Amino acid sequence: MGKRTKQYKKLMRSFQMLGFREPYQLLMTSDIILDTMKLDLMTLFEKALSTKNLKPMITQCCIRAMYARNKEPGVAAAIERAKGFERRRCGHLMDEDPLTERECVMAVVDPKRRNENKFRYVVATQDDMLREKLRSVVPTPLMYVKRSVLILEPMAEASQRVRDKDEKAKFMSGIVRGTNKRKREEDDSDDEKSGSDDEDAKGKDKVSAQAEDGKPKKKKKKSYGKKGPNPLAVKKAKKATEGQKEQRPRKEETEAPTAEAPGEHKAKRKRRKKTTTGGGEGAGDKEIAAAVEAAIAGASMED
């Protein structure tokens, strides 16, 4: 049982490469429901497909075929079980000639007769002829019950060819993408080379223009504006009171004198000596000396 489960897992992974996704749409016919009345059919499906995420379905024509056999023993119980499954509306009216289950299932699985299982149904049926026809419809997993064992058929040859073709196309697309990537890298390198050649040519033109002018042209520096402190990090200035405003010195008084420029000397002021009128430099001294002598002579005469 464990070996078979591994084989079925691997097989369903191959079908997933062809577009099958959970929940699997399990389309059943009436014969498989009638043959498994003593078995837990849903448990068998879950073990075979290795998932509990299933959507069991049955078509209207299959239910109609079961109602036609209602008088047979065990069919009424099978109808009650079938009512618990999702009803797949096939669109075949009862007023017209009724279709067989085989024709109904073929019309549901391959509605456009293109041998394509468009809606990705997993078909479970005991009808050998129906399974033979569905093997040509790509891709269609087929299941049936044999001796109370649910069997999942290997992938049909038509489905294998489509899977191999898709894998080869994916492989080739990866190779083509790799070559395109190399071409893009080469194109980018060519563009870089051409860009560098253009830059060299522009540099030569600039040098020649500078040589003609005789002066090398300086590059203009970008002005980024004044740099200041971060306004979020600076504390807000406190509002000064009226008394503090009066105590603050004026800007003109607090300004320091400007420094002298280098190389300039301040002119020094020279003071002139006071001189008496009518004489030279020693005339005043002589008069003083004469006055002193006269005073001394007068004092000696009084004695």
DANOR-V921808 format. One record per helix or strand of 2 or more residues. SS is the DSSP state (H for helix, E for strand). FROM is the first residue (numbers start at 0). LEN is the number of residues. Records with the same first field share a line. If there is no record, write none. Layout:
SS: FROM-LEN, FROM-LEN
//
This chain:
H: 1-15, 29-6, 40-9, 59-9, 74-9, 100-9, 127-7, 156-57, 241-6, 250-4, 282-20
E: 23-5, 53-6, 85-3, 120-4, 141-5, 148-4
//
